[in-house]
Amino acid sequence: MSMTENNIFEQIKKVNEHSQEYWSARDLMPLLGYSRKVVNSL
């Protein structure tokens, strides 16, 4: 993974009340190449 890709994932990372990191599927989908139509159908 390149430094730029790592930065993007860090930017969309969320942290819960137990300090556990997680990522939203909706936030990840565009980064993984899924179209907006797929995102809107969820």
PyMOL CGO cylinders between C-alpha atoms (Angstrom):
from pymol import cmd
from pymol.cgo import CYLINDER

trace = [
    CYLINDER, 0.00, 0.00, 0.00, 1.40, 3.38, -0.96, 0.3, 1, 1, 1, 1, 1, 1,
    CYLINDER, 1.40, 3.38, -0.96, 1.71, 6.29, 1.45, 0.3, 1, 1, 1, 1, 1, 1,
    CYLINDER, 1.71, 6.29, 1.45, -1.14, 8.12, -0.34, 0.3, 1, 1, 1, 1, 1, 1,
    CYLINDER, -1.14, 8.12, -0.34, -3.49, 5.14, -0.01, 0.3, 1, 1, 1, 1, 1, 1,
    CYLINDER, -3.49, 5.14, -0.01, -2.59, 4.82, 3.65, 0.3, 1, 1, 1, 1, 1, 1,
    CYLINDER, -2.59, 4.82, 3.65, -3.35, 8.51, 4.16, 0.3, 1, 1, 1, 1, 1, 1,
    CYLINDER, -3.35, 8.51, 4.16, -6.80, 8.15, 2.60, 0.3, 1, 1, 1, 1, 1, 1,
    CYLINDER, -6.80, 8.15, 2.60, -7.65, 5.24, 4.88, 0.3, 1, 1, 1, 1, 1, 1,
    CYLINDER, -7.65, 5.24, 4.88, -6.43, 7.19, 7.89, 0.3, 1, 1, 1, 1, 1, 1,
    CYLINDER, -6.43, 7.19, 7.89, -8.62, 10.13, 6.90, 0.3, 1, 1, 1, 1, 1, 1,
    CYLINDER, -8.62, 10.13, 6.90, -11.82, 8.06, 6.77, 0.3, 1, 1, 1, 1, 1, 1,
    CYLINDER, -11.82, 8.06, 6.77, -11.00, 5.93, 9.82, 0.3, 1, 1, 1, 1, 1, 1,
    CYLINDER, -11.00, 5.93, 9.82, -13.45, 6.12, 12.71, 0.3, 1, 1, 1, 1, 1, 1,
    CYLINDER, -13.45, 6.12, 12.71, -12.76, 5.32, 16.37, 0.3, 1, 1, 1, 1, 1, 1,
    CYLINDER, -12.76, 5.32, 16.37, -15.42, 4.04, 18.75, 0.3, 1, 1, 1, 1, 1, 1,
    CYLINDER, -15.42, 4.04, 18.75, -15.80, 4.68, 22.48, 0.3, 1, 1, 1, 1, 1, 1,
    CYLINDER, -15.80, 4.68, 22.48, -13.43, 1.77, 23.22, 0.3, 1, 1, 1, 1, 1, 1,
    CYLINDER, -13.43, 1.77, 23.22, -10.69, 3.32, 21.05, 0.3, 1, 1, 1, 1, 1, 1,
    CYLINDER, -10.69, 3.32, 21.05, -11.17, 0.62, 18.42, 0.3, 1, 1, 1, 1, 1, 1,
    CYLINDER, -11.17, 0.62, 18.42, -10.58, 1.71, 14.84, 0.3, 1, 1, 1, 1, 1, 1,
    CYLINDER, -10.58, 1.71, 14.84, -13.09, 0.89, 12.11, 0.3, 1, 1, 1, 1, 1, 1,
    CYLINDER, -13.09, 0.89, 12.11, -14.11, 2.00, 8.63, 0.3, 1, 1, 1, 1, 1, 1,
    CYLINDER, -14.11, 2.00, 8.63, -17.57, 2.58, 7.22, 0.3, 1, 1, 1, 1, 1, 1,
    CYLINDER, -17.57, 2.58, 7.22, -18.46, 0.40, 4.24, 0.3, 1, 1, 1, 1, 1, 1,
    CYLINDER, -18.46, 0.40, 4.24, -20.08, 3.42, 2.58, 0.3, 1, 1, 1, 1, 1, 1,
    CYLINDER, -20.08, 3.42, 2.58, -16.84, 5.38, 2.93, 0.3, 1, 1, 1, 1, 1, 1,
    CYLINDER, -16.84, 5.38, 2.93, -14.73, 2.49, 1.62, 0.3, 1, 1, 1, 1, 1, 1,
    CYLINDER, -14.73, 2.49, 1.62, -16.85, 1.65, -1.44, 0.3, 1, 1, 1, 1, 1, 1,
    CYLINDER, -16.85, 1.65, -1.44, -15.77, 4.58, -3.67, 0.3, 1, 1, 1, 1, 1, 1,
    CYLINDER, -15.77, 4.58, -3.67, -12.13, 3.96, -2.75, 0.3, 1, 1, 1, 1, 1, 1,
    CYLINDER, -12.13, 3.96, -2.75, -12.50, 0.34, -3.82, 0.3, 1, 1, 1, 1, 1, 1,
    CYLINDER, -12.50, 0.34, -3.82, -14.01, 1.28, -7.17, 0.3, 1, 1, 1, 1, 1, 1,
    CYLINDER, -14.01, 1.28, -7.17, -17.72, 0.71, -6.57, 0.3, 1, 1, 1, 1, 1, 1,
    CYLINDER, -17.72, 0.71, -6.57, -20.03, 3.05, -8.41, 0.3, 1, 1, 1, 1, 1, 1,
    CYLINDER, -20.03, 3.05, -8.41, -22.33, 5.59, -6.79, 0.3, 1, 1, 1, 1, 1, 1,
    CYLINDER, -22.33, 5.59, -6.79, -25.32, 3.49, -7.94, 0.3, 1, 1, 1, 1, 1, 1,
    CYLINDER, -25.32, 3.49, -7.94, -24.20, 0.63, -5.71, 0.3, 1, 1, 1, 1, 1, 1,
    CYLINDER, -24.20, 0.63, -5.71, -23.68, 2.99, -2.78, 0.3, 1, 1, 1, 1, 1, 1,
    CYLINDER, -23.68, 2.99, -2.78, -27.15, 4.51, -3.21, 0.3, 1, 1, 1, 1, 1, 1,
    CYLINDER, -27.15, 4.51, -3.21, -28.85, 1.11, -3.39, 0.3, 1, 1, 1, 1, 1, 1,
    CYLINDER, -28.85, 1.11, -3.39, -27.70, 0.08, 0.11, 0.3, 1, 1, 1, 1, 1, 1,
]
cmd.load_cgo(trace, "trace")
